């Protein structure tokens, strides 16, 4: 057998293996980000970058398949020969798989919402979108009538999730849509301001105070935003809270009724 024909056949065989692995892993990732997400709930970590050893193996297979496709193209161009029909199909499959991996998680969720409608969206999607900073998805859901103050199963509100995660743009969107500043987390009774202060997000604290969040609010352990600023040794945040407290004048501790 002609050595060049033998090498071409071996190259095609390698392409079949790599393209098959790329298709298998890509289909799984797409299913995870669409149907599995819809049925089981949103993964707050997303699927990219990889989060586990298996995820890295999947990504490596897709990258190896892409390297094979590039190598075949370069060799074909340097030899001045045409690609075989089989290699053209394999390269097309590899490119499609690689492109699908780069579609953001938010875009897959938007697709599922468009397919199923916002009336069937799981309740925690608004909260997770706020926590992840998925402004496009959040705006789509709210524009179609989803409650801006809806709660996740564990009692978190969208504004509270955005505050805890430091998602400034998301918080601005929620406030513009009428999110309540005094929505409290179940159990801890934390307001969005308290969640932001606890997580040491100074700019989020500033934003919430600018929108008249109550700096006297206390959680179940009787801690205020000023207490959290001191515990985090954040002098800038502490000054923001003190200025707002001074504007309000002498305040009284909240009653237990005010925390519910």
N, C-alpha and C positions, 0 to 999 in steps of 0.2 A: 504494500500500500504506500502511496505517495506520502511522505512525512507531513507535508502541509495539510493534506486532507485529514490525516490522523489527528494532527493538532487541532484542526477546526472542529472535528467531531468531539474531541475531548473537551474543548472549550464550550461547545453547545451543551454537552452533558452537565458540565459544571453550572452553566446558566440555568438549566432546567431545575437542578437541585436548589440553587440559591433563590430563583424566582418562586419556586413552590413554597420554600420556607418563608419568604417575604410575604407571599399572599396569605399563608396560614396565620402568621402573626399579625398582619395588618387587619385581616378580617376580625380577629379576636379583639384588637384594640378598638376598632370601630364599633363592635358590638358592646364593649364595655362602656364606651362613651355615649352610646345612644340607648339601646334597649335596657341594658343592665342599669344604667344611671336612672332611667325612667322608673324601673321597677323597684330597685333597691335604695335609691337615693343618691345624692350627689357626693362624689369623693372630694373632700375639701383640699386634698393635696393635688388633685388632677392626675393626669396620666403622663405628662411630660413636663420637666425632665423625668427619666425613669426613677421609680421609687424602690425597686427591689432587684435582686439578682436576675430573676426571670425577665423583668422589664429590660434589663441591660442586654440579656441574650437576644431578646426579640429585636432590639434596636441594632445590635451588631449584625444580625442576619440581614436586615434591610440594608445597612451600610455596605456590607460585603457584596450584596447583590448589585448595589449601585456602582461599586468599584469595578465589578466584573463588566457591567454594561459600558462604563467609560473606557475600560481597557479594550474591549472588543471594538468599540468605535474607533479608538486611536489606531489600533492595529490594522483595521480595515482601511482607514484613510491613508496610513503610511504605505500600505501595500498596493493601494490604488484599486482595490477590489470592492465589489458590492457585498453588502451583508446578505446572508441567506434569509429567506422568509421566516424561518424558525427563530433566528436571532433577532430579527426586527420585532417579532411578537414578544419575545422574552424581554427585550429592552423596554418596550412600551409598558409591559406589565410592571416591571421594576420601577420605572419612573412614576407610574400612577400610585404604586404602593408608597413610595417615598414621599410623594406629594400629600397623600392622605395623612401621613404621620405628622405633617406640619400644620394641619388644620387645628386651630385653637379649640380647646375643650368647650369654651363658651359658644363657639359656632355650632358645634354638634348639639348642644343643649337648645340653642335657638331653633335648629332644624326640628327637634323633637316637639318643641312648643308649637311651631307652625303646623306640624302634622297632626298633633292631638288637640290643639286649642288650649287657651289659657284656663278654661274652666276645669280642665282635668290635670292641671299642674299640681304636683305634690306641694303641700303647704310649706315645706322647709326650703323650697327653691328660692323664694325671695330672700330669705335669711342667708342662705349660702351664697347667693349672687352678691349680696351686700358685703359679706365677709371676704369674698374673693376679688372684689373690685370689678365685677363683671357689669359695667355700666350699661352696655348695649342691651344685654339680656334683661337687666333690671328695668330699664326704661321701656322696653317692649312689654314686659309683664304689667307694669304700672299703667302704661298708656291704654292697655286693653282691659283695665278694670280690676286687676288684682289688688287687694287691700294693702296699702303701704304699711299698716300696723299689724299685719298678720304675724302669727307666732309660730316658731318651730315647736316640735314635740317637747323639747326641754325648756320651753318658755322664753327663749331669746327672741327679741324683736329685730327687724332689719337694721334700724338705726343703732341699736346696741351692738349688733354684730359688726357693723361698719366702724363704730367707735372703737371697739376692742381690737380690731385689725388695723386701725389707723388708715382706713380708706377714705381720704378726704373728698375726692370727687364723688364717690358713691354717697357719702353723707350729705354733701350739698344737694345732690339729686333728691334724696329722700326728704330732706327738709323742705325743698321747693315743692314737693308733692304732698306736704302736710304731715310728715312723720311727727309723732308726739315725743317731746323731749323727756317726759316723765314716765315713759313706759319702763316698767321694772322687770328685772330678771327674776324668774321664779326661784324661790329658795334664798338667794342672796339679797334680793330686793335692790340690786344695783340699777341705777339709771344709766343711760348712755354716757353721761358725764363721768360718773364713777368708774365705769368700765374703761373709758379712755384714760383717766387718771391712774387707775391701777396698772394699766399696760404702758404707762409712761409716754403717751402720745401727746406732746405739748401742743402741736398745731391743731389736733382734733379738739383738745380742751378749749383752745382759743375759739375755734369755730362754734362749738356748742355754747360757750359763754356769750359769744356775739349774738347768738340766736335766743338769748335769755334763758338758758338752762339754769336751774336752781343750784347755786353753789352750796347751799345749806343742806342739800339732800344727803341722807345717811343710809348706809346699808344695814344689813341685819346685825353686823358687829359694831354699829354706831360710828363707822368711819365716814369721813367726808372726803371730798376731792382734795382739800388742803392737807388732810392726814396722809393721803396717798402720795401727794407731791413731796411731803417731808420724808416719808418712808423711802421713796425713790431717790431722795437727795437731789431733787430737781428744783433748783431755786427759781428758774424762769417760770415754770408752771405754778409754783407757789405764789409768785408775785402776781400772775394773772388772776388767780383765784382771790387773793387778798384785795386786789383792786376792785374786782366785781363785788366782793362782800362789802367793801367800803361804800360803793355806790348804792347798795341796798340798805345800808344802815344796820343797826344792831338786829341780829336775827335770833330766833329761838329754835331750839332743837325740834325736829319734826316729831309729831306724835306717831304712835304705832298705826293709827288710822290712815295717816298721810302716806305711809309706806306701802299700803295695800292697794 
